[in-house]
């Protein structure tokens, strides 16, 4: 919230939104929020990542792999596509 306040003190627009990008449709809700607050989105900086520890090739499961891909691959691709 401090960064948002600093941005707004400099006369710019900022918003804060928490999202679980592993959920279907979360990327669209995030983009809708960003457009409502800031207008057209021209640049995407992906700063979301998912990691579950301990996670090794011997201990991982399909569910863990799916969560990794949902956040680390699917979400940035779907956000870029929009």
C-alpha positions in Angstrom: 0.0 0.0 0.0 3.0 2.3 0.6 4.0 2.1 -3.1 0.4 2.8 -4.2 0.3 5.9 -1.9 3.6 7.2 -3.3 2.4 6.8 -6.9 -0.9 8.6 -6.1 1.0 11.4 -4.2 2.8 12.0 -7.5 -0.5 12.5 -9.3 -0.6 9.1 -11.0 -3.2 6.4 -10.8 -2.5 3.1 -9.0 -4.6 0.2 -7.7 -4.0 -2.9 -5.7 -5.6 -6.3 -6.4 -5.0 -9.7 -5.0 -5.6 -12.7 -7.3 -5.2 -16.4 -7.3 -4.1 -16.9 -10.9 -4.4 -20.6 -10.6 -8.2 -20.3 -10.7 -10.1 -20.3 -14.0 -11.0 -16.8 -15.1 -8.9 -15.0 -12.4 -6.7 -13.5 -15.2 -9.8 -11.9 -16.8 -11.0 -10.5 -13.5 -7.5 -9.0 -12.8 -7.4 -7.4 -16.3 -11.0 -6.1 -15.9 -9.9 -4.5 -12.6 -6.8 -2.9 -14.1 -8.8 -1.5 -17.0 -11.4 -0.1 -14.6 -8.8 1.6 -12.5 -6.2 2.7 -15.1 -7.8 2.4 -18.5 -6.3 0.5 -21.4 -3.5 -1.8 -20.4 -0.5 -1.5 -22.8 2.2 -3.3 -20.9 2.2 -6.5 -18.8 4.9 -7.1 -16.3 4.5 -10.6 -15.0 5.6 -10.8 -11.4 3.5 -13.8 -10.2 5.1 -17.2 -9.5 4.1 -20.4 -7.8 6.4 -22.8 -6.0 5.6 -25.6 -3.6 8.4 -26.9 -1.4 9.7 -29.5 -0.9 9.0 -30.5 -4.5 11.4 -32.9 -6.2 10.9 -35.1 -9.2 10.5 -38.0 -6.8 7.9 -36.3 -4.6 5.9 -34.2 -7.1 2.3 -35.1 -8.1 0.1 -34.2 -11.1 -1.8 -31.7 -8.9 1.4 -29.9 -8.0 2.6 -29.7 -11.6 -0.9 -28.4 -12.7 -0.7 -25.6 -10.0 2.8 -24.7 -11.2 1.7 -24.5 -14.8 -1.6 -22.6 -14.0 0.3 -19.7 -12.4 3.7 -19.8 -14.1 2.6 -20.5 -17.7 -1.2 -20.3 -18.3 -1.8 -17.0 -16.4 0.9 -15.0 -18.2 -0.1 -16.4 -21.6 -3.8 -15.7 -21.0 -3.2 -12.2 -19.7 -1.0 -11.5 -22.8 -3.7 -12.8 -25.1 -6.3 -10.5 -23.6 
